[in-house]
Amino acid sequence: MNYRYATTLMLLCLLLGAAPAQARVDDTDLAGIQRMNEIMQLIRNFYVEEKGVTQLFVGATRGLLKPLANGAKLFTSLQQYQQHIADSRRHVVYGIVLVKHRGWYRVVCKYPFGIFKHLDLRPGDTLYQIGDRYLDNISYEVLVYMLYRSMLREDLPDNAIGVRRQGQDLPIDVPLSVPVDYSCYSTDSATIALLEDKVRNAIGPDVSLLKELALDPSFLVEYRVLNDLHYIRLNALTPQSHHIFTPLLAEANQMGKALVIDLRTAYGYTLEDLKLFLKPFVNRSYFGFYQLKSGKTKKLYVDDPSAGNTLPVILFVSRQTYWYAEFFAQLLKDMGAYVIGESSFGRGDYKQVFSLLDGRYYLYISTGKLFSPRSITCYQKGVKPDRAIQAADFTYSSQEEALFFEVVQKIMPGLIAKQDAA
């Protein structure tokens, strides 16, 4: 197969495969394909260093994926994909969740703990520069490493992050000369001192060093009892936090009359993690579906639903509630949970992995929108609260929490009475 036919076939497959069933390739699309053909012919006829069809395919695919930002990724093996999932579950460890947006990283969630606790970063900030180094198209772990190292470099007191902040016309500089906060880590002080020394003296980014930062489990899940109200804050929907959440939920059901699940700074990265948290709240396997661009739907199921929770549920969400944590909130709302806060982030997409070039590459791409059984989606909308509480700022503020509990005390008797009647 020559370059021309291979490239045309690839572009046609990608274009047609991404289009809805009722759409057709119009004249503009065909003109674009023809222009790409001309470019590939020029490369074939004049470029000195020969490239094979595989290189052209991978290069073109990466070029197509770049503007899709966090919606798609290309991996060279399944192991690399699995490592990506594992690394993503660790985002909470650093105290910040970032997602790619048009090649740059945007802050989705900032926790009140972690090595970046004292950095003046807010949800919605786009990070584009550290000193004279631009931050486009680098990995998440490398970005975290670069931020951490810059904070440790006492010889660079004026070092700052270039940030584009929502609501401001001009970029701003966020100082990096702030203390690193280790209070949330179970890592001992000697190991931390050794880690800092290695990071300061490293020639290039060694992201493996970040694995030394082990988060104390108490920062994944917080539990409080206020009279008959049992409050559980989840910072991430992961297998590790699920092990903590399960016995706390059981205790709440034995002793309490109402349950609060605080998802203000929660994210969920995989559907399998969501299913773990959903089991105690459903009494049937079917819990929702996803819809492809063509309109075709596929149902979603959970294994061994237990319906172990019998308490009325109050949810606390915010613009920092992200992806499968949002879907979790939407599903609980459909089951009668009362939602307080502000509309969540609005991710709500479903991803799949496809093998390319006989398993030499794997495409991880958003292929559908998630829906609850009542056909409600949070995709680009977020979960809508029943009672809106506008956050005073972008942090996990005490004022916001006080207002929340004031509202809870007013609505809780009615929810308990409704649950008892049912």
C-alpha positions in Angstrom: 0.0 0.0 0.0 1.5 3.4 -1.0 1.5 6.6 1.0 -1.4 8.2 -1.0 -3.8 5.3 -0.5 -2.8 4.6 3.1 -3.3 8.3 4.1 -6.6 8.7 2.2 -7.9 5.5 3.8 -6.8 6.5 7.3 -8.4 10.0 7.0 -11.6 8.7 5.6 -11.9 6.0 8.3 -11.3 8.5 11.1 -13.6 11.1 9.5 -16.4 8.7 8.7 -16.0 6.7 12.0 -16.4 9.9 14.1 -19.5 11.1 12.2 -23.0 10.4 13.3 -25.0 8.0 11.3 -27.1 10.7 9.6 -24.1 12.8 8.6 -22.3 12.7 5.3 -18.9 13.9 4.1 -19.5 17.2 2.4 -17.5 19.1 -0.2 -15.5 21.0 2.5 -14.5 17.7 4.1 -13.5 16.2 0.7 -11.4 19.3 -0.1 -9.6 18.9 3.2 -8.9 15.3 2.5 -7.6 16.2 -0.9 -5.3 18.9 0.6 -3.9 16.3 3.1 -3.3 14.0 0.1 -1.3 16.7 -1.6 0.8 17.3 1.5 1.5 13.6 1.8 2.5 13.4 -1.8 4.9 16.3 -1.3 6.4 14.5 1.7 6.7 11.3 -0.3 8.4 13.0 -3.3 10.7 15.6 -1.7 11.4 14.7 2.0 14.9 13.1 2.3 14.3 11.0 5.4 11.9 8.3 4.4 9.0 7.4 6.7 6.8 4.3 6.5 3.0 4.2 6.5 3.1 3.4 10.3 5.0 6.5 11.1 2.6 8.6 9.0 -0.4 7.0 10.6 0.8 7.5 14.1 1.9 11.1 13.4 -1.4 12.0 11.8 -3.3 10.3 14.7 -1.4 12.3 17.3 -2.0 15.5 15.3 -5.8 14.7 15.3 -5.8 13.9 19.0 -3.9 17.1 20.1 -6.9 19.5 19.8 -9.1 16.9 21.5 -7.1 17.6 24.7 -8.2 15.3 27.5 -10.8 13.5 25.4 -8.3 11.1 23.8 -4.8 9.6 24.3 -2.6 7.3 22.3 -0.6 4.5 24.1 2.1 2.2 22.8 0.9 -0.8 24.9 -1.8 -1.9 27.3 0.7 -1.7 30.1 1.2 2.0 29.4 -2.6 2.5 29.5 -2.8 0.7 32.8 0.0 2.8 34.2 -1.9 5.9 33.0 -4.9 4.8 35.1 -2.7 4.1 38.1 -1.0 7.5 37.9 -4.4 9.2 37.5 -5.6 7.6 40.7 -2.6 9.2 42.4 -3.5 12.7 41.5 -5.1 13.3 44.9 -1.7 12.5 46.5 -0.2 15.7 45.3 -3.2 17.9 46.4 -4.2 19.0 42.9 -6.1 17.5 39.9 -5.2 18.8 36.5 -6.5 17.9 33.0 -5.2 18.7 29.6 -7.0 21.4 27.7 -5.8 22.2 24.2 -2.3 21.0 25.0 -2.1 22.8 28.3 -3.0 21.8 31.9 -6.0 23.3 33.6 -6.7 23.0 37.4 -9.9 21.0 38.0 -9.6 20.6 41.8 -7.4 22.0 44.5 -7.3 20.2 47.9 -6.6 21.8 51.3 -3.6 19.5 51.7 -0.6 18.2 49.7 2.7 19.5 48.5 1.0 22.3 46.6 -1.3 23.4 49.5 0.2 26.9 49.6 0.3 27.6 45.9 -2.2 30.2 44.9 -3.8 28.0 42.2 -7.6 27.9 41.6 -10.0 25.7 39.7 -10.1 27.0 36.1 -6.5 28.2 36.1 -4.5 27.2 33.0 -0.7 26.6 33.6 1.4 27.6 30.6 4.9 28.5 31.8 7.5 28.0 34.6 10.2 30.6 34.2 11.2 30.4 30.5 9.9 26.8 30.1 6.5 26.4 28.4 4.3 23.6 29.7 2.5 22.4 26.6 2.4 18.7 25.8 4.3 17.3 28.8 3.0 14.5 31.0 1.1 15.1 34.2 3.8 13.5 36.3 6.5 15.7 34.7 4.5 18.8 35.4 4.0 17.9 39.0 7.8 17.1 39.3 8.7 20.5 37.7 6.4 22.4 40.1 7.7 20.5 43.1 11.4 21.0 42.1 10.8 24.7 41.5 9.4 25.1 44.9 12.5 23.5 46.4 15.0 25.6 44.5 16.0 28.3 47.0 18.4 29.7 44.3 15.4 30.7 42.2 13.4 33.0 44.6 11.6 34.8 41.8 10.5 31.7 40.0 6.8 31.7 39.2 4.1 29.9 37.2 2.6 31.7 34.3 -1.2 31.3 34.7 -4.2 32.3 32.7 -7.0 32.8 35.1 -10.7 32.8 34.3 -12.2 36.2 34.4 -8.9 38.0 33.9 -7.8 39.4 30.5 -4.0 39.2 31.1 -1.9 36.3 32.4 -0.7 36.4 36.0 2.4 35.1 37.8 1.8 32.7 40.7 4.9 32.7 43.0 6.6 29.3 43.5 8.6 30.5 46.5 6.1 29.1 49.0 6.7 26.3 51.6 6.0 22.7 50.6 3.4 21.1 52.9 4.1 17.5 54.0 1.6 17.3 56.8 -0.7 15.0 54.9 1.9 12.3 54.2 2.8 9.2 56.2 6.3 9.4 54.7 8.9 9.9 57.5 11.0 13.1 57.7 14.3 11.3 56.8 12.8 10.0 53.6 11.4 13.4 52.7 14.8 15.1 53.3 16.5 12.5 51.1 13.7 13.0 48.5 14.2 16.8 48.4 18.0 16.3 48.0 17.5 14.0 45.0 15.0 16.3 43.4 17.2 19.4 43.8 20.3 17.7 42.3 18.6 15.6 39.6 19.8 16.4 36.0 16.4 15.7 34.4 12.9 14.9 35.6 12.9 11.7 37.6 9.1 11.2 38.3 9.8 7.9 40.0 10.9 10.0 43.0 7.3 11.2 43.5 6.3 7.7 44.6 8.0 8.4 47.9 5.1 10.7 48.8 2.6 8.4 50.5 -0.7 10.0 51.5 -2.0 9.3 55.0 -5.4 7.5 54.3 -7.2 9.9 56.7 -6.9 12.5 54.0 -8.7 10.4 51.5 -11.9 10.1 53.6 -13.0 12.2 56.5 -15.7 11.1 59.0 -17.6 13.0 61.6 -20.7 12.4 63.7 -23.0 15.3 64.6 -25.8 14.0 66.7 -27.9 11.8 64.3 -26.1 13.1 61.2 -23.1 11.1 59.9 -20.8 13.0 57.6 -18.4 11.4 55.2 -16.2 13.5 52.9 -14.7 11.7 49.9 -11.7 13.3 48.1 -11.4 10.5 45.5 -13.3 7.5 44.3 -10.5 4.9 44.3 -10.1 1.3 45.6 -8.0 2.7 48.5 -10.6 5.2 49.6 -13.4 2.5 49.1 -11.8 0.3 51.8 -12.1 3.2 54.2 -15.6 4.3 53.1 -17.3 0.9 53.4 -17.0 0.4 57.2 -17.8 4.1 57.8 -21.0 3.7 55.8 -21.9 0.6 57.8 -21.4 2.4 61.1 -23.5 5.3 59.9 -26.4 2.9 59.1 -26.2 1.3 62.5 -26.1 4.5 64.5 -27.4 7.4 62.4 -30.6 8.8 61.0 -29.2 10.7 58.0 -26.1 10.5 55.9 -24.1 13.3 54.3 -21.6 12.5 51.5 -19.4 15.5 50.8 -18.2 15.3 47.1 -17.0 18.9 46.8 -13.4 17.9 46.0 -14.1 14.4 44.8 -13.1 12.9 41.5 -13.6 9.4 40.0 -11.4 8.3 37.2 -12.8 4.9 36.2 -16.2 3.3 35.8 -14.9 0.2 37.8 -14.1 2.5 40.8 -17.6 4.0 40.6 -19.2 0.6 40.7 -17.5 -0.1 44.0 -19.1 2.9 45.7 -22.4 2.4 44.0 -23.1 -1.2 45.3 -24.5 -0.2 48.8 -27.0 2.2 47.2 -28.6 0.0 44.5 -30.8 -3.1 44.7 -30.5 -4.1 41.1 -27.7 -4.6 38.7 -28.7 -2.0 36.0 -27.7 1.5 37.0 -27.4 3.6 33.8 -26.3 3.6 30.2 -24.0 5.4 27.8 -25.0 6.8 24.4 -22.7 6.8 21.4 -22.6 9.6 18.9 -24.6 7.5 16.5 -27.4 7.4 19.1 -26.9 3.7 20.0 -27.0 3.0 23.7 -25.5 0.4 25.9 -26.6 -0.4 29.5 -24.3 -0.4 32.5 -24.4 -3.0 35.3 -22.9 -3.4 38.7 -22.1 -6.9 40.2 -23.7 -8.0 43.4 -25.7 -4.9 44.4 -26.3 -4.9 48.1 -28.6 -1.9 48.9 -26.9 -1.8 52.3 -27.7 1.9 52.9 -31.1 2.7 54.4 -30.5 6.3 55.4 -31.7 9.4 53.6 -28.7 10.9 51.7 -27.7 14.5 51.4 -25.0 15.3 48.9 -22.6 18.3 48.8 -21.2 19.1 45.4 -19.2 21.9 43.8 -17.6 22.9 40.5 -14.6 20.7 41.7 -16.7 17.5 41.7 -15.3 15.7 38.7 -16.2 13.0 36.2 -17.3 9.7 37.8 -17.8 11.4 41.1 -20.3 13.6 39.3 -22.0 10.5 37.8 -22.1 9.0 41.3 -23.9 12.1 42.5 -26.3 12.1 39.7 -27.2 8.5 40.3 -27.8 9.1 44.0 -29.9 12.1 43.2 -32.0 10.0 40.9 -32.5 7.6 43.8 -33.8 10.4 46.0 -30.7 12.1 47.5 -31.0 15.8 48.2 -28.2 17.8 46.6 -26.7 21.0 48.0 -24.0 23.2 46.6 -23.2 24.4 43.1 -23.3 22.7 39.7 -20.5 20.2 39.3 -17.7 20.3 36.6 -19.7 18.7 33.8 -17.5 15.9 32.4 -19.9 13.0 32.1 -18.3 11.2 29.2 -17.6 7.4 28.7 -14.2 6.2 27.4 -13.1 3.1 25.6 -9.8 1.6 24.5 -9.2 0.5 20.8 -6.3 -1.5 19.4 -4.5 0.1 16.4 -2.0 -1.4 14.0 -2.3 -5.0 15.3 -1.9 -4.0 18.9 1.1 -1.8 18.5 -0.9 1.3 19.6 -4.0 1.8 21.7 -6.4 4.7 21.4 -8.2 5.8 24.5 -11.0 8.0 23.5 -14.4 9.4 24.7 -17.1 7.5 22.8 -20.3 8.3 24.6 -22.2 10.3 27.2 -23.2 8.8 30.5 -26.9 8.8 31.5 -28.7 7.8 34.7 -31.7 5.3 34.4 -33.9 8.4 34.2 -32.0 9.5 31.1 -30.3 12.4 32.8 -26.7 13.3 32.0 -24.2 15.6 33.6 -22.2 15.8 30.4 -21.3 19.5 29.9 -24.1 20.4 32.3 -22.9 19.1 35.7 -25.1 17.9 38.5 -27.7 20.5 39.4 -28.2 21.1 43.1 -31.7 21.1 44.7 -30.5 23.9 46.9 -27.8 26.2 45.5 -25.0 27.4 47.8 -22.6 29.7 46.0 -19.0 29.2 47.3 -17.5 32.3 48.8 -14.1 31.4 47.2 -12.4 28.5 45.4 -11.2 26.7 48.5 -12.6 24.2 51.0 -13.8 27.1 53.2 -15.2 26.9 56.7 -17.8 29.6 55.9 -19.1 27.4 53.0 -19.2 24.4 55.3 -21.0 26.3 58.1 -23.7 27.4 55.6 -24.0 23.9 54.4 -24.7 22.5 57.8 -27.2 25.3 58.5 -29.2 24.2 55.5 -28.9 20.5 56.4 -30.3 21.1 59.9 -33.4 22.7 58.3 -34.1 20.0 55.7 -33.0 16.9 57.6 -36.2 16.4 59.7 -38.3 16.3 56.5 -35.9 13.8 54.8 -36.0 11.5 57.8 -39.7 11.6 58.0 -40.0 10.9 54.3 -37.6 7.9 54.7 -39.5 6.6 57.7 -42.8 6.8 55.8 -41.3 4.9 52.9 
